[in-house]
Structure formats: C-alpha cells, structure tokens
Amino acid sequence: MILVFGGTTEGRKAVEVLEEAGNAYYYSTKTGEQDITLHHGSRLDGAMDEESMLTFCREHDIRLMVDAAHPFATQLHKTIAQVSEALNIPTIRFERIYPPHDPDIIWIDDYSQIPHDIHSLLATTGVQSIAKLKPIEAEGTKVYYRILNRESSIALALKQGAREEQLCYYEDPKDIPVEADAILLKESGISGGFPEKVEAAQARGMRIIALKRPKTPVFFTKVNGPYGLKRAVEKLLPEFYPLHSGLTTGTCATAAAVAATIRLLKEEMPKKVDVLLPDGETIQVPVGYGEGYAYCIKEAGDDPDVTNGIEIRASVKPSETFEILGGEGVGRFTLPGFDYPPGQAAINKAPREMIRQNLKQLSIIHCPLSIVISVPQGAEIARRTFNPRLGIEGGISIIGVSGIVKPFSEEAFIDSIRKCMTVAKASGSERVVINSGGKSERFVKALYPTLPQQAFVEYGNYIGETLKIANELDFKEVTLGVMLGKAVKLAAGHLDTHSRKTTMDKDFIRLMLRESDCDIDISDITLARELWDRLPGGKREAFASTVIRHCAEHCNPLMPKGSLTILLIDDNGRIFNYEFH
C-alpha cells in the first residue's frame, strides 16, 4: 500500500499518476481543504505526528510513501524521514521544478538574514511566518502580509499577531496589492508561482528577498514530474502497476549524447545522467561508455517494442556549428511528409530538440558540437517495423514526443498511424486505404493496383481515430477494409474495437440478422466469423449490407469532407463493397 502526503499541485499530480494503476492507496492532507477526486484512493484529513504516522503505517501495511507536500512543510518532511528510517519504508520526494537562482535576488536561509535597511516589506511567506517576522517589525520595518482570503487563514494570521490593516489578499501570483520597498518570497518553484511573483516585483522596482527551500533528506528518491514518479513507483513497488513504462529512442539518444558530451568536455563518466523531458521534468537515465562513444540501453518497459534492449550510441566532437547527425543503423527519410526532407537522418524534431535543450542545460552548447547518433542493430531491427513502408531506409528512426513510453500506449500507436497517414498524403494519393492488418490488406490491395504502397495504412483497432486523422489531412477518398470480427463491433458504435474495450454483442448481432431477414441461432458462437458458415448463401449479401450500413452510421460523421468506401471481407477474401458519400 502507498501513502501519499499531498495538499499541493504535486499531490494532485501524484493522484493522477497513481490512479492509472487501478490499485488502492491513501492520500493525506493536513487541512482537508483541497478539492480532489479519488477513485481508488482513500482520503485522510488532519496532521500526523511521528507516533500516529508510525501506527498508521504499521496497521495499513504501508510499503511506500510519497512526500508531495509543500516544500516548506519542514516538520512534515522531518516526520516522514523519521518514519521512513524507523520502518525501512522507501520514500519518494515529489519535488517541484525550480528555476536557477537569479543573482539579482537576495537569497537567505532563514528570516534572521533579512536585510535591516528595508523601510517596508511585503511578505508572501504565509501566515506561519508572521511570528518570525515580528523582530524586524520591532526594528521599525513596516510589514504587510499577503495571505489567502479565507476565514481559516485570516483567523490564524490574527492569532499570530498581525493587525487587520497589515493584511492583504491575492488570488493571482502577480498581484502586488500594496506599495513596499521589498518583497519576501519563498522559493516555491514554478508550480508555486515563483517566476510570476519575481517578474511582478521586478516590474515594480522592488528588492526581492527569497527564502531558500529546505533540503530534502538524502535517502529520499527525488522526482520532479509525473513520469519520474511513475518510474520510481515501478522500481520501488513493482507490483503496484500491472504494466511498466519505458523510454523512447529519443530519450535514450539524448542520454547518450549528454553522457558523451560530459565525457568530452568535463572528462567525467557518470553512470547516470539527468535528462530533461519535453514537459520540463527531469529523470535519471543509466548510461555506459565505449571507445569514443557513450550509450544507453533502450528500455521499452512492458510495451511490445522490437527495439527493447538495443544499444543507442552517441559520439561527440567539436565542430564549427552545432549539428545532430545519423550514423550506423539510423534510417534516412526517402519520402516527404516528415519533420525533415528526404535524405536527412530519421531523427525527428522532438528528440533533436531534447538533445539541444539538454546540452543547453549543461551550459556547454556554446561550444559547437557534432553529435552522431548510431544504433549498431538498427538496420536489422528496422525490417520488423513500419519504417520500410514509411520510406525510412537503412535503420530505425529516433522518435518520441513525451520521452516516455507508456505500456501498450494508445498514444504511441495512434501517433504511428498519424505518421503513416501523413506519408500517404505526401505520396500524392487522393485515396487512402485503411485496414486492420496484413490479412485484410492483402485482399484489398488487389482492388487498387495503381495506388502506392504508402497509401495502405493499418489502423489496428483505432478505426475512429484513423478516420479523424484522414479528415484532418483532407483526404478526398477513404477506403475502410474490415473483417467481420471488428465490423460487428464497429456496427454497434465501438470506434475502438480492442477486446479490452468491447466484446461481441450477440444481442446487436441478432438485431442485424432480423433486419436482414435471417433467422439463425447464434447462441453458441464464440467468434463473429462463424456467422459466415451459419448464414445461408443467399443471405450473406443482405447481412453484409446491414452490417456495413450500421458501420457507416458511425463512420460517416467522422468524414464530413470526403467520401468513404467500406469493404467487408470474409475469411476467403470475398469482398462486400458499399460506398457512401
């Protein structure tokens, strides 16, 4: 069981991550005032001291804790650390993302370091800091306290010794409701509005004093985003998620490039490197080294990826300009429709930008570098991917939008469909033929002998998404090839026909049989294709027409700008053809 300490934006994100598992957990907040919906989690309201936390963890078999509380909840962090050590429970600290320290800001470790030459100060450090600021009030500094405009905060502020005329309120981090010489902030990170507060104060010409965030206990596993949290949970409590995530080839190439660059310019060879993902969070990725290169082993998690376990390498050398090149085992685009023109290495825009941004984070991109990404097994593995059909020759492509592979990811599959559809459009074909896989494609290809290979695209189970993409790309003519197993699901309105989403609806099939004037018993069938053998020869045409008509009712609205041809295919390759405009 997992125990999360939240009440923050990070706590809310932690809930989203844990809910994906479908397993039970606990979510604890001090005040109970956070509006949050838990489907699989149980809410705990009220502060826990060390004794009550120890008792709770023992009684509820807590095996992992996630500290997603406010960075300045110092006592809570201390208590969690004590319990973590006492019960040997691993703990993940879900940190915020913090911008680099601005040298124009006065950074302090505690309130006693506030400069004494300030005449007026706007404190945005919360009601608990009011008592700590009384000494500078006594020295003559006029202090205003900006707090949340809610009864509990106002009551606590007055109890702490503030006067009503000292209180001001805000909803927006950029609000500065009083005139003051200086502003006091906590280093609250991006999610805490720290950059916005700094920007607003700078616009007013105020001196900015920032209280540094407390340090996290060294034995906590630190993450600063949802992907890092999920991967940490997968490592520390593997059974919580039924399926585990992996890394894209883009993330692996980035990690290898970072490691190779550190080795070249800093003469260091770390075993793990920090990789900045496109969403702004940072994860640690294991790396290794060979003669003249660094490498990262592709980790697919539980996603069925043929690239799992391959070595992705990066070699780096000084250059006149910054460039990212493809070496051995990295394919090349031979057709239009991609991020880069034919002839370029099949390294997509997102991973190129990841590499660039990560080297910029290291402050070494100002030294122009030539980075060559290579995959020794790439040419062989590429034969088992979509790449040959897409016109990517000679190796695999380096891809990835988020940097993380979700197991059996719908997003990843749909993204591959979009790539195929984009290439089909770029081929100049006005018609795209979408089908469920190799068998149905073999049958429909014979009907369109003049279409290029790129015009035939597999939709897997995502019929609805594929039709939407066809409409977005403004295809004038779309042919949908479908076999009966998927067709009866589609006819019932299921645009995603995967077995985990929907099953064969015998009642709906009986309805279609009645509409087709077919009186047969289907109570004992287990697969839809058995219907072909049950239907009298003269009734197959009528039943096929009914099935396609129902399919069209759900598919046509997705193609308002083009015409749709639906081909229903039986096991022998007979095609029932109906066209809709």
N, C-alpha and C positions, 0 to 999 in steps of 0.2 A: 504494500500500500504506500502511496505517496502523500506527503503532507506539504502543502504549498502555503507560504506566508505572502499575502498579496496586499490588496487595497490600493494598488497603483496601476498605471498603464501597463507596466511589465507583468503585474499579476493577471490583468485581463488577457494579455497575450499568452501567458502561461496556460490559462484555462483553454484558450483556443487550441493550443498545441496538444494538451493532454486529452481534450475531448475527442480528438481524432482516433485515439486508441479504443474508445468504447469501454474502458475499464474504470472502476471506481477509484476515487481519490478524495482527499479532504482539502478544503480551501479556507484558510483562516485570515480574518481581518480584525484589527483592534476595535474599530468603532461600529462595524456593521453597516456603515452608511454608503458603501459602494454598491451601485446598481449593476448587478451582474447576473447572468442566467447560467445556471449549471444544469446539465442534463445527466451527467454521470458522476458529478462531484457532490459532496456533502459540505454544506457551509458551516463554519464555526465562527461565532462572533464573540469578541472580548479578548483582552490581553492575556497572554500566558506568561507566567514566571517560570523559572527553571524547574521547580518541583512539579507544577501542573503539566509542563511540556514533557518532562520525563515520564510521568504517569500516563499521559495520553499516548505517547509513542510505544510504550510497553503494552498497553491494553489493546491497541489497534494495529499491532504488528507493522509499525512504520519502518520501511526499509530504505526509503529515500526521502530527503527533504529538499524543497526548492525555496530558496530565500529570494523572493521577488519583491520584498518590502522596500520602502523609501530608503535611498542611500544614507540619509541622516537618522534612520531609526537605530541609533547606536546600541542602545540597550538590547533591543530585539536581536540584532546581529550577534551580540555577545552571548546572549542566552542560547541562540541556535547553535553557535560554535561549541558551547559547553555541553549541550545535549548530544551534539554530533560526536564529540570525542568520548563522552561517557558511555554511549550506547553503540559506538562504532557504526554510526549511520552515515553513509556518504551524503554530502550536501552540494547542491548546485547553486551558485550565486548568479541570479539573472540580473546582470548589471545593465545600466543604461549606456547609451553611446555618448561619449563626451568629446566635445571639440578640443583641439590643442589649447594649451594655456596661452592666452594673449598677454604679451609682455607689458602692455599698457594698463592691464588690470592689476590692482594691489591684491596679491594672494596672501591669505592669512590662515593659520592653523587653528586659532581659537579667538574668541571675542576680545580677549585682553590685548590683542595685537592691532586693534582698530586705531588708526592714527588719531592723535589728540588735538590736531589743529582743525578739526571739522566743526563748523558752526551749526549745520543742520544736516540730518541724516534720515533718509527713507529706508527703513528696514523691511525687507520682504522675506525674512527668515522664519516666519511662523510664530504662533502665539507662545510656543515653549521657549523661545529665545528672549522674550520680553524681560524676564527677571535677570537674565545675563547681561542685558544692555543698560540696566539701571546705573551701574558705575559711571558710564560715560554721560548719562543724564546728570548725575551729581556733579560732574566736572563742568557742566554748562552747555553741553551739546543738546540742541533741540531735536528730539527723535519722534518720527512718525512711524506707525506700524501699519503696514498693508496686510490685511488678512482677508479670509473668505467671509463673505456676507451671509453668515448663517448663525443661528442662535447659539449653538454649542461653542463656536469659535469666539464670538463676542463675549460670552459669559466667561470663558477661560481667560481671555485677554484682560478683562477687568479684574479677575481674580489674581492674575499675575502682576497687577499693579499699574496697568495702563489706564489713562484717563480717556473719556469718550472723545475729547477733542483731538487726541493723538491717533485715533483710529481712522483708517481709510480703507476702501474696499476695491476689489477688482475682479473681473472675470477674464480679461484678456491680458496675457503676459506683457503686452506693450503699454498697458495703462500706467501712467505716472500721475497720480491724482493731486500731488502737492508739489510746491516749489522747494527744492532742497539742494544743498551743495553736493551731496554724495548719496550713493545708493549702496546698500549692503545686500548682497545676494548669496545664496548657497549655490555651490557647484552642482546644479540639479540635472545637468545633462540636456540632451536635445529634447527628450520627451517631457522634461520639466520646464521647457520654455526658456532655458538659459540664454541661447543665442538671441532670441527676440528681446529679452529683458536688457541684455547688453546693448543691442542696437538702439533700443529706445532711449537708454541712458546716455549713450554717446551722442545721439541727436540733440539731447538737451544740454550737452557740455558738462555732464556730471562726472565727478570722480567715481570710479567703480571699485568697490571692495568686494572680494569674493572669498567665502569660507570654503576651503578645500574639503572635498568629500572624504569621509573616513576610509581607511584602508580595509580591504576585505581580508578575512583570515586566510592565510597562505594555503591551507589544506582544502579550501573550497574549490570545486571545479567552476571556473568562471566562463560565462557565456554572455553575449550581449544582443541576442536576437532569437527568433523562433526556431530557425534551422539549427543553430548551435544548441538550443535547449533540447530539441528532439533528439539530436545525435548524442547528447550527453545522457539523456534518459535511456536511450537504446544501449549505451555502453554500460551504465551503472545498474540498470534494472532491465535486462534484455527481454524478459517475459512480458513487460507491460504493453509493448506494441506487438501485434501479431506479425507485422511486416516492417522491415527496417529500411531506412533511406540510404542513398549512396551519393556519389559525387559525379558531376558531369565531366566530360572530357575537357571542357573549358576550364573548370576549376583545377583539374589535375595539371593541365598545361600551365596555368597561372602559378600554381605551387612550384612546379619545376622551374619556371622562369625566375621566380623570386629567389629560390634556393641557389640557382646558378649565378644570379647577379650578386647575391650576398657573398658567395664564394669568390667571385672575381674581384669585387671592389672592397670587400671587408676582410677577405681571407678567413672567413668563418664557415663552418659546415654544420648548421643546426640540424637536429633530427626531425624537428617540426617547424613549420613556418606559418605565420599568420596570413590568411587570405581574406581580403576584403571582398564581400559578396556584393552583387548589384543593389541589394536592398539596404546597404550601409552597415550591416553587421559583419563581424569578423569571426572566422572559425580557424582552428588549428588543423593543419594537414600534414601527415607524415611524408617525409621525402628521403631520398638516398642519393648517392653520388657514384659516378663512374669516371672514366678517364676523359676529361674535357666536357662533361655534361652532368646535370642533375636530373633526377627522375622522380616521378610519382606513380604509384600503382593505382590503376583505375579501380575504383570500388563502386560496384553497382547496387550494393545492398541486396534486397530481395527482388529487385527488378530483373526480369529475364533479358539481360543485355549481353550480346556476344562480345562486347569489349571488356567485360569484367575480368580483372586480373592482369590486363596488359600493362606494359610499361610505356609511359608517355614521358619523353625526354625534352630537355631544353638545353641548348648550348648558347653561350652569350660571348660576344666580343665587342670591343669598341668599334664605333662606326662614325661616319660623317653625319648621318641622320638616324633618327630612331626608326627602326623597321622591324616588322614581325613577319618571318618567312616560314614556309612549309618545307620540311625536309623529307627524308625517307618515310614512307608509309602514311604520309598525309596526302589526301587526294587533291585533285585540281578540278575547278569548275570548267566544264566544257560547253555548258548551255547558259543562256541568260535566265534571269529570274531569281538570282541570289543576291546577297548583300554586296558581292564583288563581281566584276565582269569575268567572262571566260578567260582562262589562262592563269587566274590567281589561285593561290593556295586555298583549300576549303577550310579556312578558319573564319568562322562567322564573326559578325560585328560585335556581339556581346562578349565573347571571350577575348577578342582583341582589346576591347575597352577595359575588361577586367585586368588584363596584363598591364596595360598602360597605367591604370589607376593604382594598381598595387605597387608598381615601381615608383610612381609619384609619391605614394605614402612613405616609401623608404627614403625619399628626398634624394634619389640618385638618377632620376630620369633626365636631369640636366646634363648628365654625361651621356651623349648619344650612344646607343647600343644597337647591335644587330642581334635579334633573337631568332633562333631557328628551332621550331618545334618538330619533333620527329617521333614516329611510332614504329619500331622495328617490325612488329607483326601486322602493321596496318593494311598492307596490300592484300594479304591472305584473308584477313577478317572482313575486309570491305566486301568481298564476294557474297557474304552472308547478310548483308544489309541492303537497305533501299538505294544505296549510292549508285550502283550501275544504272538503275532505272532513272535516277535523277540526273544522270550525265556527270557524275563525280567519278573521276577515273584515277587509279593508281594508289588508292588508300582510303582511309576513313576520313570523316570530317570532324573538326573540332567545334563542338556546339555546346549549347546550354544557355538558357536565359536567366534562370534564378541561381544557377551554380550548384543546386542540389537536385538529386534525382529522387522523386517520390516513388515508392514501390508500386509497380503496375499503374503508373501515373496516367490518368486520363489526359492531363495537360500535355505530357510528353508525346503521347500518341496523336492527339489532335494537332499538336504542333508539327509532327511529321506529315500528317495529312495536308496541312496548310502548305508546307514546303512543296509537296508533290503537286498540289493544285496550282501553285504559283509557277512551277516549272512547266506544267501543262499549258497554262495560259501563255507563258513566254514562248512556247513552241509554235504559237500562231494558230493553233487549232481552235475552231469555234465551238467544237463539241468536246466534252469530257465524259468519259465512260467510267462510272464508279461501280465497284463490285466488292464482294465480301472477301475474296481471296483467290488463290491460284486456280481452283477448280472452276468457279464461275467465270473467271477471266478468260480461261481457255475457250469456253463456249461462246462468249460474246465477241471475242476478237474476230471470229470468222465473219461477223456481220459488218465489221468496219475495217476492211483490209487496208484502206488507204490512210488510216489515222496513224500518227507516230506513236512509238512506244510510250512516250511521256503523257499521252492523252488518256491512258488507262491507270486509274488510281484506286487503291484498296482503301475501303472505309472501315474494315474490321467489323465493329459493331456500331460505329458512330455515324449512322445514316443522317440524322438530323443535323449534326454539326457539319458534316461534309456538304450537305445541300446549302447550308447557310454560307459556307465559305465560297461555294460556286456562285451564289448570288452576289456576294460581296465583290468577287472578281469579275462579275459581269459576263459570265458565260452565257451565250445565247441558247445553247442546246446542251442538255444533260441527259445521259442515259444511265438509269439505275438498274443494274443487274442484281437480282436477288433470288436466292433459293428458298424453298418453302418454309424451312425452319425459322428463318428470320422474317419471311414475308408475313406469316400469321401473327407474329408479334408486332410487326410494323402496322399491319392492318388494324390491330387493336389499339393503336395510338402510341406504341412504345418506340420512340425515335432512337433510343439506345437499346440494342437488342441483347446485351450481355446477359448471361444466365444469372449473374449475381443481382441484376436489376429487375429481371422479369422472367417468367416462365410461360410455357404454352398454356393458353387459356382455352380449355376444351369447350366451355360454355359459349365463348365467342365463335369458336370454330363451328359449333352446332348451328349457331345463328347464320353464319355464312353458308353452311350446307343447305339450310332451309331456304335461304334466299336464292340458292342455285337449283332448287327443286331436286336436291339429292337426299335420299333417305337411307343413310348407312349408320351402323353402330360404330362409335369410336371410343367406347368406354375403356377398352383395353389397350389402346395405342400409347406408346411412350415417346415416340418421335413423330414430328409432323410429316416427315417424308413418307411415313407409312400410308398416308392418305392417298398417295398416287396409286398404290396397289388396291386400295379399298374402293376407289371411285370407278364406276362403270366407264368404259371407254368413251361413250358418248357424252358423259357428264364432266369430263375433265376440263373441257373448254369453258363450260359455264362456271364451274367453280373457280378456275383461274381468273376469269373475268371479274368475278365477285371479289376475290382477294385483292386484285390489282386496284379495283375501284375504291376499296377501303384504304389501301395504301396511299392512293392518290389524294384522298381526302385530307390526309395528314401531311403529305409531302408538298403538294401544290402551293399552299400558303408560304412555304419557305423559298419558293422560286418565283416571285412576282414579276421578275424582269426577263424570264426565259421560258423555254418550253422543256417539258420533262417527258421522257420516254421510259416506261417501266417494263423491264423484261423479267418475267417469272420463269425460272429454269427448273426443269425436273432432273432427276438423277441421271437420266440417259442423255441429257443435253438438249431435249426438246425445249424450245423457247416459245412462250406465250407473249405476244408483243402487243402492247396497247400504248397509244400516245396521247398525251394531254397537253393542252395549250392554255 
